[in-house]
Each structure stands twice: as C-alpha cells, then as structure tokens.
Amino acid sequence: MQKLNEIHLIPVHQGHRGLLVPISGSHWPWNMMIKHRQIQRRGRRSHMSVSYTDPQVSMDLLRAVLQPSFNDDIMAVFKKYHKFLEKAAENVKENVGQEVPTDQLIKETCRSVLEHVRSLPWDPSRLSENSTFVLGSRANKALGMGGTRGRIYIKHADLFKYAADAKDKQWLAERHHMRATGGKMAYLLIEQDIQDLSSSDEYRECPELKMDELKPFSVPDWMVEKMQRAMEAQRDAEV
C-alpha cells in the first residue's frame, strides 16, 4: 500500500484565535494524511500527533495549500487579456471624455468576467436526457493526468462533478460503465466539458491526450434530475 504524505499542523496564536499552519516536505500533496501536531507549553515542549478525520477541514487544508497555485493560474489568464481590456478602456476614454477612470473600468470588467465564469458551468438546464457523462477517473486519464489520481478535480475545480450515490453506482456497475466500488467515491463529469478542455490551448497539443479513454454514456431521467438538483445546490452554495 502506498504511503500517504503527511502534513502536520502547528498552532500559531493570533490574539484569541488559534491558526493552523501546514508544514510539509511535499510540494504537491495530491494524496495525503492530515495530522494535527499539538504543542503543550508546560515547562518543556511536548509533541503529540493525532489523526484528524473531519473531511471538510481536511479538504479546506488542501485548498489552502493549493490556493497560491489557483491564484497564479487566474492571474495568468487576466494578464493574457489585460492588453485588450486596456485598449478598450482607452477607446472608451477617448470617445466619452478624459474623466473616465480607465483603471476602474478594467477592474469592474474583470469582476464581471469572474461572475460570469462562475455561473456558466452551473446551469441545471444544461443537463437533459440527451446529455452524456464520463467517469472522473476516465476523464483524468483522457487529459493525460492518469499518473495522479483525482488531479482533474484540483486543476479544474470549476468543473461540475456529481458524486454518485449507492443507487447510481449500482446502476452504473450493472451496465458495465464502472466496476463495483463498494464505499469508494465515484464522480460523473459532463462529457462536453472534457471535450472543451481537450480542444483548448492547454491540451490541444498534449502528447498524453487519450480521448478514447472517455467512454461516454447517458443516464436515466431520475439520475439526471438528481444531478440537476446537485448542480443547483452547489451553484447556490458558491454565491
């Protein structure tokens, strides 16, 4: 069994609140076991590591570790298009007058872009009886990330993913879309989202691209309805 990387948390006190700061030798903790390192100050300092199993805290820790990378990727996209926004703002200034705050126009446009990008993938009406889906594990392999399990969910956090429940997994297994997984998580992604990614500049020329790995399939209406409810709930939670 592969040993999981460990991330230790040390408490740093700020006023009356205790913050948990991650320290680890791994720079990219795709698989990790999270532990708390508690420091007691009674004369000599002692250490005690205990397993921490709260899934929400665990995932938020991962989010905190990866947040700088998310920020860098987002900033890279805005830098790519910033010159176009500058030209457009300058054009508005020339047409309207010298008092137009170009910097403010650019900031408001960027904010609007973020709002539209966030809402675009989360429209339940996208899903219908004609929609096709793929397993997250297959999408991971198709985009050349098969060596790192679950990487697609981190790298493309904006993708809608549906966590199949026991009934869903039974239906999928009976039709040989997936193996019986027991209690393991199984995510379904929208095939078109993966196809769009594969044709983007990031993946178009990727030699590891293997789109024949997708094996798309349709699902019954009752599962589509559950996906629509899940999408709506996830979208509303982000607002």
N, C-alpha and C positions, 0 to 999 in steps of 0.2 A: 504494500500500500504506500502510495506517495505521501511523503511527509509534508504537512502544510507549513507554510511560512508563518511565523509568529510575529504579531505586532503587540508590543507592550504599551500600556498607557500609564503615564506618570501624572499624578495630580499637581497642578500648578494653581496656587490660590491667588485669586484676584478679588480683593475686597472680601465679601462674604461668600462669594461663589467659588466653587472648585472646578477648574477646567481640566479636561483630559487631553494630553498632548501625545500623539502617536510617535513612537520611535521604532525604527526597524532597519535592518540591513538590506531589505529588499526594496528596490525602487519601483517595482510594478507588481503589486500584490494581488494577482488575479485569484489565487486560491490562498486563503489564509485562515488561521485560527486566531481569534482575538482574545487576549487576556488582559486583565487589569493587574497592574503592579501597584500594590498598596504600600505606602510608606508611613510607618508609625514613628513618631518622634517622642520616644520616652528614653531619654539618655542616649543610647546608641540607636542608630537607624537600622531597622529590620525590613526585610522584603518578603512579600508573600504573593504568589501568583495564583489566581483562581480563574477557572473558565467562566466566560461571560457569554450567555446564550440568548440574550434578547435580540431577536432578528432585526428590529428597527434600529437599535443602537449600533449593531454590527454594520448594517448597510450604510448608516449615516457616517460611520467612521470611514468606510471605504469611499463614500462620496467626498469627505473632507480631504482624504489623501489624494484623490484624483482631481479635486476642484481646480488646482492650478493648471492642469493639463486641459481641462474643459475651457477655462478662461483663455488660455493661449490659442486654442483652436477657434474659438469665437472671435477673438481679436484679429486673428489672421484673415478671417472671412471679411470683416469690416475694413481692414486695411486694403484688401484686394479691390474693394469697390469704393473706397473713400475718394479717389480722384474723380470718379463720376459724380458723386454727391457734391464735391467742391465746385465742379464746373456748373452743375445745375443750380446750386445756391448763388454762385456769382452771376449767372444768367438772370436769375430772379431779381437780384440786386440791381443789375443794370436796367431791367425793364420797369421795376417798381420805384426804385429810388435808393439813395445812398444810406438811408436809415434802416435798411433791412438787416437784421442781425444774422449773418450767414452761419455763424457757429451754432446758434440756437436752432436754425432751420435744419442743419445737419443732425444735431442731437435728437430732435423730435422725429426726424425721418428714421434714424436708427432705432429709436424706441418703437416706432410703429412697425418696422420690419420684424423686430423680435416678437411683438404681439401677434403678428400675422403668421409667422413661422410656428409659433407655439400652438396656435389654434388649428392650423392646416391639417395636421395628421389626425386630429381628434374629432372628426365629424362622423357620428354614427351612421349617417345616411350613405356613407361610402360603402358600407357593408350590405350585401344582399345575397340572395340565393345563388347569384352568378359569381360571387366573389370566390377567389381561390386563395388557399393558405399554404404555408410551409412550416415545417418544424424549425424552431430556432436553431437547433443543433445542425440541421442541414444548411440553413442559411449561413451559419458561421463557417462551415466548410466551403460553401459555394463562393464566398467572398475571400477565400484564401486565408482564413483565420482558424483553420481546423486544429492547429497546434496549441491553441489557447482556448480552453473551454469557456464559453459564455462571453468571450471578448466583444462580440457584436452588441451586447446589451450595454456595455460600458462605452464603447466607441461611438455608438449611435443611440444614445439614451432617448432621443426624440421619437424613435420608432414605437409604434403601438405593439405591445406584446400581450397576449392573452394567456393567463395561467390556466391550463386545462384542469378541471376537477376530476374526481374519480369516474363519474359517468362519461365525461368527454374522453378520458383516456381509455376506458373500456371500449367505447365506440371506435376510436382510432385504432386500437390494437386488433379488434375483431376484423377490421378491414385492411390490416397489414400496413397501415400508414406509420406505425411506430411499434416498438416492442413493448411488452408489458413492463412497466417501470416500478410497480409497487408504490412506495411513498415518494419516489423521486419526482421533482418538478418537471413539467413539460410545458414549453411555451409555443404558441402558434403566432406566426407573423403573417402579415398580408403580403402575398407574392409580389404584387405590383410595387410595393415599397422596396423590395430587394432588387427587382428588375431595374428600378430607377437608380438605385445605388450603383448597380453594376455598370450602367451606362454613363455614370458621372466621371469627371476627370480623375478622381481619386482611384477608381478601379478599372477604367476602360482598358488601360494598357498593362494591367497587373497580370504577370505570368501565372500566378497561383489561382486565377479566376477559374472556377469549375461550376458553371451554372447548371450543368446536367445533374448536379447533386441535389437540386431543389426538390424534385418530385412533388409538384403542387397537387392539391386536391381540393374538392369542395366539401362543405359540411351541411348537415340538415338545418332546416329553418330554426329549430329550437336552440341549436348551438349558436347560430348567427345572432339570434335575439339576446342570448347571454353575452356574446361579445359586444353587441351594441350597448348593453347596459354597463358593461365593464369599461368600455371606452368613454361613455358619458361620465361615469363616476371618476375615472382617472383625470379626465379633462377638467371637471369641476374642482377636483382637489388641487389642481395646479393653479387655479385662478386666485 
